[in-house]
Each structure stands twice: as C-alpha cells, then as structure tokens.
Amino acid sequence: MYYIGLSLMRRNDLDGALKYFKKAEEGSLVLDKDEETGFFVNTILYIANIYEKQDNKKLAISYYNKCLKMKEYDNSHSKASSSLKRLKQQ
C-alpha cells in the first residue's frame, strides 16, 4: 500500500495516494505495534503533506503532530516541525 501511495503522490494523484497511505497506516498500526518503522513514520508524514496540499489545515496539523510523537526517522521531526511552523504562519 505504501509504495502505491508513493507512486500516486509522485503523479500528483493526491486523492488516490491518500487512500493508499491511509490503508498503509491501518496496516502499520497492526504490524508495527511493537516498534514504529520508517514506513509508518513516513506514511504519517506523507498523509500530513497531502492534507496540507489539499488545504485541509486542521488534518495536516493533526498528522504533523502525530509524526512528532513518533520515533524520529530520517529527519521526520524536523520536516514536521517546519511544516507546522509554516502552517501556523498562514
């Protein structure tokens, strides 16, 4: 699901990408319950990015905050923090 979402996001099919990332999130909640993987962290970050691009500020902020509560992976906290700062300045 993750890679399908990533491919669709790169093609700018945000609705399609969101659908698959949400499925990846559901799967990660089951599979990664002991430890958050990079896939799970990135999924949450990508969902936040999509909501931001769709001008759904409330859900974007919610998912960026969710990312900050997760394990740090590949600068995920820095990316989420800078996105939150940008959204709050709008």
C-alpha positions, 0 to 999 in steps of 0.5 A: 500500500505504501509504495502505491501511495508513493507512486500516486503522490509522485503523479500528483494523484493526491486523492488516490495516494491518500487512500493508499497511505491511509490503508498503509497506516491501518496496516502499520498500526497492526504490524508495527505495534511493537516498534514504529518503522520508517514506513509508518513514520513516513506514511504519517508524514506523507498523509500530513503533506497531502492534507496540507496540499489539499488545504485541509489545515486542521488534518495536516496539523493533526498528522504533523503532530502525530509524526512528532510523537513518533520515533524520529526517522530520517529527519521526520521531526524536523520536516514536521516541525517546519511544516507546522511552523509554516502552517501556523504562519498562514 
